[in-house]
């Protein structure tokens, strides 16, 4: 076996060895210090397509076979790593999309690099995360949305949980999450805190023959379409990759301070989320309208992004999405 440093420095020439190391990483037979060293070395080299391809292969091969889900549905997911403690924008956006008639299978986890991950918010909202896939599909059929708690499907990621916590910043496991959604969605919005990840992620989506995908990073490092600045966008549609800039000012919004969309605790994130879904007029609500509106556009629920944002605004103003969240919680415990 070649030395690990050589494999990581030249991953495209050592794919078999790299896959072996990822298999080893996701097992009980490895010291936490070795796990941290491996993950830090990948971070130092830079997360690229070879690393993502190898790790996704390992995780997908270990995945339990799930029934095929018919129809068009989307996953909206930020990959974290900004350390900016932004509220749960993609999670809230997924419920707005569902309330508007789009369909969503969201794949997510608890926080690693932020104060509140999607699973933290949903659990605080009264949702039972530990239900089987049949039950999730039943809820999805009723409410247009299902949440897939990553550790319940990718069970071996528990072996790196402590190492990831110790590192305390984004690792390849943050980035891989959206690429190994068990339902394999044809539509995805993937947020990253650095545009350096756009090319490797977009190439992975292209290889998966995704119908319509977007990778997005705001100019101030938020892993969502932001209300605080323009955002860099890499769009994959029908096999073609295009890059463009989204500016909220082009859609009638003004830039806001980043402090208006930050939370310091899980409880603050929950309270802000409830206010947004209940229709409070604030910067966070505008940001959710942008992200969910773009999701509706991608799913062909509306003709233009303008139309999508307008529809999302109307739904948010009504407060109906909070009811949807509560309905999900009730069904998950029934």
C-alpha positions as CSV (number, residue, x, y, z in Angstrom):
1,X,0.0,0.0,0.0
2,X,1.3,3.4,-1.0
3,X,1.9,6.1,1.7
4,X,-1.2,8.1,2.5
5,X,0.4,11.5,1.7
6,X,1.3,10.3,-1.8
7,X,-2.3,9.0,-2.3
8,X,-3.9,12.3,-1.2
9,X,-1.5,14.4,-3.2
10,X,-2.2,12.4,-6.4
11,X,-5.8,11.1,-5.8
12,X,-6.7,10.7,-9.5
13,X,-3.8,8.3,-10.0
14,X,-4.6,6.3,-6.9
15,X,-8.4,5.8,-6.9
16,X,-8.3,2.2,-5.7
17,X,-6.0,3.0,-2.8
18,X,-8.1,6.1,-1.9
19,X,-11.3,4.0,-1.8
20,X,-9.5,1.5,0.5
21,X,-8.6,4.4,2.9
22,X,-12.2,5.7,2.9
23,X,-13.4,2.2,3.7
24,X,-10.9,2.0,6.5
25,X,-11.9,5.5,7.7
26,X,-15.5,4.4,8.1
27,X,-14.9,1.5,10.3
28,X,-14.2,0.7,14.0
29,X,-10.7,-0.4,13.2
30,X,-9.1,3.0,13.1
31,X,-7.8,5.4,15.8
32,X,-9.5,8.8,16.0
33,X,-6.1,10.5,15.6
34,X,-5.7,8.7,12.2
35,X,-9.1,9.8,11.2
36,X,-8.4,13.4,12.0
37,X,-5.0,13.2,10.2
38,X,-6.7,11.8,7.0
39,X,-9.4,14.5,7.0
40,X,-7.0,17.3,7.7
41,X,-4.8,16.1,4.9
42,X,-7.7,16.2,2.5
43,X,-8.6,19.7,3.6
44,X,-5.0,20.8,3.1
45,X,-4.9,19.3,-0.4
46,X,-8.4,20.7,-1.2
47,X,-11.6,18.8,-1.7
48,X,-11.8,17.8,-5.4
49,X,-13.7,15.5,-7.7
50,X,-11.5,12.5,-7.1
51,X,-12.1,12.6,-3.3
52,X,-15.8,13.2,-3.7
53,X,-16.2,10.4,-6.3
54,X,-14.3,7.9,-4.1
55,X,-16.2,8.7,-0.9
56,X,-19.6,8.7,-2.6
57,X,-18.9,5.3,-4.1
58,X,-18.1,3.9,-0.6
59,X,-21.2,5.4,1.0
60,X,-23.6,4.5,-1.8
61,X,-22.3,0.9,-1.9
62,X,-23.1,0.7,1.8
63,X,-26.5,2.2,1.5
64,X,-29.6,0.1,2.1
65,X,-31.6,-0.3,-1.1
66,X,-34.6,2.0,-1.1
67,X,-37.7,1.9,-3.3
68,X,-37.6,4.2,-6.3
69,X,-39.5,7.5,-5.8
70,X,-41.4,8.5,-8.9
71,X,-41.9,12.1,-10.1
72,X,-39.8,15.3,-9.7
73,X,-38.5,16.3,-6.3
74,X,-35.7,18.5,-5.0
75,X,-33.2,18.6,-2.2
76,X,-32.0,21.9,-0.8
77,X,-28.9,21.7,1.3
78,X,-26.1,23.9,2.5
79,X,-22.8,22.2,3.2
80,X,-21.7,24.4,6.1
81,X,-18.2,25.4,7.0
82,X,-18.7,29.2,6.9
83,X,-18.7,29.4,10.8
84,X,-21.1,32.3,10.3
85,X,-24.0,30.7,12.2
86,X,-26.6,31.5,9.7
87,X,-30.2,30.4,10.5
88,X,-31.7,27.2,8.9
89,X,-32.5,28.7,5.5
90,X,-32.4,25.6,3.3
91,X,-34.6,23.7,5.8
92,X,-37.2,26.4,6.0
93,X,-37.0,26.8,2.2
94,X,-37.8,23.1,1.7
95,X,-41.0,23.5,3.6
96,X,-42.0,26.5,1.6
97,X,-41.4,24.6,-1.6
98,X,-43.6,21.8,-0.3
99,X,-46.3,24.2,0.7
100,X,-46.3,25.7,-2.7
101,X,-46.8,22.3,-4.4
102,X,-43.2,21.3,-5.1
103,X,-41.9,18.0,-3.8
104,X,-38.9,17.7,-1.5
105,X,-36.7,14.9,-0.1
106,X,-34.3,16.7,2.2
107,X,-31.2,14.9,3.3
108,X,-29.6,16.4,6.5
109,X,-27.8,16.0,9.8
110,X,-27.2,17.7,13.1
111,X,-24.8,20.6,13.3
112,X,-21.1,20.1,12.9
113,X,-19.8,23.6,12.0
114,X,-22.8,25.7,12.9
115,X,-25.1,26.2,15.9
116,X,-28.1,24.4,14.4
117,X,-28.2,21.9,11.6
118,X,-31.4,20.9,9.7
119,X,-32.0,17.9,12.1
120,X,-31.5,20.1,15.2
121,X,-34.2,22.5,14.0
122,X,-36.6,19.7,13.0
123,X,-36.1,17.8,16.2
124,X,-36.7,21.0,18.2
125,X,-39.9,21.5,16.2
126,X,-41.2,18.2,17.5
127,X,-40.3,16.0,14.6
128,X,-39.3,12.4,15.2
129,X,-36.1,11.9,13.2
130,X,-35.9,8.1,13.8
131,X,-38.7,6.8,11.6
132,X,-38.3,4.2,8.9
133,X,-38.2,5.0,5.2
134,X,-41.7,3.6,4.7
135,X,-43.1,6.1,7.2
136,X,-41.1,9.0,5.6
137,X,-42.6,8.1,2.2
138,X,-46.0,8.1,3.7
139,X,-45.5,11.6,5.1
140,X,-44.0,12.7,1.8
141,X,-47.1,11.5,-0.1
142,X,-49.3,13.5,2.3
143,X,-47.3,16.7,2.7
144,X,-44.9,16.8,-0.4
145,X,-41.9,16.6,1.9
146,X,-39.8,14.0,3.6
147,X,-36.7,14.4,5.7
148,X,-33.9,11.8,5.6
149,X,-31.8,11.9,8.7
150,X,-28.3,11.0,7.3
151,X,-27.1,8.8,10.2
152,X,-30.1,6.6,9.8
153,X,-29.2,5.8,6.2
154,X,-25.4,6.2,6.1
155,X,-24.8,4.4,9.4
156,X,-21.1,4.2,9.0
157,X,-20.6,8.0,9.2
158,X,-21.1,7.6,13.0
159,X,-17.5,6.3,13.1
160,X,-16.1,9.8,12.1
161,X,-18.5,11.9,14.1
162,X,-16.0,12.5,17.0
163,X,-13.2,13.3,14.6
164,X,-15.3,15.8,12.7
165,X,-16.3,17.5,16.0
166,X,-12.7,17.7,17.0
167,X,-11.7,19.3,13.8
168,X,-14.5,21.8,14.2
169,X,-14.7,23.0,10.6
170,X,-15.9,21.8,7.3
171,X,-14.6,18.4,6.1
172,X,-15.3,16.3,3.0
173,X,-18.3,14.8,5.0
174,X,-20.1,18.2,4.9
175,X,-19.6,18.4,1.1
176,X,-20.5,14.8,0.4
177,X,-24.0,14.9,2.1
178,X,-26.0,16.3,-0.8
179,X,-24.3,14.0,-3.2
180,X,-25.4,10.8,-1.5
181,X,-29.0,11.6,-0.8
182,X,-30.6,8.1,-0.7
183,X,-33.4,9.1,-3.0
184,X,-31.1,10.4,-5.7
185,X,-33.0,13.6,-6.6
186,X,-33.0,15.0,-10.1
187,X,-33.1,18.5,-8.8
188,X,-30.8,20.0,-6.2
189,X,-29.6,23.3,-4.7
190,X,-26.3,22.8,-3.0
191,X,-24.9,25.8,-1.0
192,X,-21.1,26.0,-0.2
193,X,-19.2,28.5,1.8
194,X,-16.5,28.7,-0.8
195,X,-16.8,28.9,-4.6
196,X,-13.7,26.7,-4.9
197,X,-16.1,23.8,-4.4
198,X,-18.3,24.7,-7.3
199,X,-16.3,22.9,-10.0
200,X,-15.9,19.5,-8.2
201,X,-19.6,19.5,-7.0
202,X,-21.0,20.5,-10.4
203,X,-19.0,17.9,-12.1
204,X,-20.3,15.3,-9.7
205,X,-23.9,16.4,-10.5
206,X,-23.1,16.3,-14.2
207,X,-21.9,12.8,-13.9
208,X,-25.1,11.8,-12.1
209,X,-27.1,13.2,-15.1
210,X,-29.0,15.5,-12.8
211,X,-31.8,17.3,-14.6
212,X,-31.3,20.7,-13.0
213,X,-28.8,21.5,-10.3
214,X,-27.4,24.7,-8.7
215,X,-24.3,25.2,-6.6
216,X,-24.3,28.6,-4.9
217,X,-22.0,30.7,-2.7
218,X,-22.6,34.3,-1.6
219,X,-19.8,36.8,-2.0
220,X,-19.5,37.0,1.8
221,X,-19.2,33.2,2.2
222,X,-22.8,32.1,3.0
223,X,-23.8,28.7,1.7
224,X,-27.1,29.9,0.4
225,X,-28.6,32.5,-2.0
226,X,-28.0,35.4,0.3
227,X,-29.8,38.6,1.1
228,X,-26.6,40.2,2.2
229,X,-24.7,40.3,-1.1
230,X,-24.7,38.9,-4.6
231,X,-24.1,35.1,-5.0
232,X,-21.9,33.1,-7.4
233,X,-23.9,30.4,-9.1
234,X,-22.9,27.3,-11.1
235,X,-25.9,25.9,-12.8
236,X,-26.1,22.4,-14.3
237,X,-29.0,21.8,-16.7
238,X,-29.4,19.1,-19.3
239,X,-25.7,18.3,-19.1
240,X,-24.5,21.8,-19.6
241,X,-22.7,23.9,-16.9
242,X,-23.1,27.7,-16.8
243,X,-21.9,30.3,-14.3
244,X,-23.7,33.5,-13.4
245,X,-24.3,36.0,-10.6
246,X,-27.5,36.3,-8.6
247,X,-28.1,39.7,-7.1
248,X,-31.0,40.1,-4.8
249,X,-31.3,43.8,-5.8
250,X,-32.4,42.6,-9.2
251,X,-35.5,41.1,-7.5
252,X,-36.5,44.0,-5.4
253,X,-34.5,43.3,-2.3
254,X,-32.0,45.5,-0.5
255,X,-28.8,44.1,1.1
256,X,-29.0,43.6,4.8
257,X,-26.5,43.1,7.6
258,X,-25.3,39.6,8.1
259,X,-26.1,40.0,11.8
260,X,-29.9,39.9,10.9
261,X,-29.7,36.3,9.7
262,X,-27.3,34.9,12.4
263,X,-28.2,32.9,15.5
264,X,-26.1,32.2,18.5
265,X,-27.8,29.0,19.8
266,X,-30.0,26.2,18.6
267,X,-33.0,27.8,20.4
268,X,-32.4,31.1,18.7
269,X,-32.3,29.3,15.3
270,X,-35.6,27.5,16.2
271,X,-37.4,30.7,17.2
272,X,-36.2,32.6,14.1
273,X,-37.4,29.7,11.9
274,X,-40.8,29.7,13.5
275,X,-41.1,33.5,13.0
276,X,-40.2,33.1,9.3
277,X,-42.6,30.3,8.6
278,X,-45.3,32.3,10.5
279,X,-44.8,35.2,8.1
280,X,-42.8,37.7,10.0
281,X,-41.4,40.4,7.7
282,X,-37.6,40.3,8.1
283,X,-34.4,39.7,6.3
284,X,-34.5,35.9,7.1
285,X,-38.0,35.7,5.5
286,X,-36.7,37.5,2.4
287,X,-33.8,35.1,2.1
288,X,-36.1,32.1,2.4
289,X,-38.4,33.6,-0.3
290,X,-35.3,33.8,-2.6
291,X,-34.1,30.3,-2.0
292,X,-37.5,28.6,-2.1
293,X,-38.6,30.7,-5.1
294,X,-35.5,29.5,-7.1
295,X,-36.4,25.9,-6.0
296,X,-39.9,26.3,-7.4
297,X,-38.5,27.7,-10.6
298,X,-36.1,24.7,-11.0
299,X,-39.0,22.3,-10.4
300,X,-41.0,24.0,-13.2
301,X,-43.7,25.1,-10.8
302,X,-43.4,28.6,-12.1
303,X,-42.1,30.2,-15.4
304,X,-39.4,32.5,-14.0
305,X,-37.3,33.1,-10.8
306,X,-39.3,36.3,-10.3
307,X,-42.5,34.3,-10.3
308,X,-41.0,31.8,-7.9
309,X,-40.0,34.4,-5.4
310,X,-43.3,36.1,-5.7
311,X,-45.1,32.8,-5.0
312,X,-42.8,32.0,-2.1
313,X,-43.4,35.5,-0.6
314,X,-47.2,35.0,-0.8
315,X,-47.0,31.6,1.0
316,X,-44.7,32.9,3.7
317,X,-47.0,35.9,4.3
318,X,-49.9,33.6,4.9
319,X,-48.2,31.7,7.7
320,X,-49.4,28.4,6.3
321,X,-45.9,26.9,6.2
322,X,-45.7,26.8,10.0
323,X,-48.9,24.6,9.9
324,X,-47.1,22.3,7.5
325,X,-44.2,22.0,9.9
326,X,-46.5,21.1,12.7
327,X,-48.4,18.6,10.6
328,X,-45.1,16.9,9.8
329,X,-44.3,16.7,13.5
330,X,-47.7,15.2,14.3
331,X,-47.4,12.5,11.5
332,X,-43.9,11.6,12.5
333,X,-45.0,10.7,15.9
334,X,-48.3,8.9,15.0
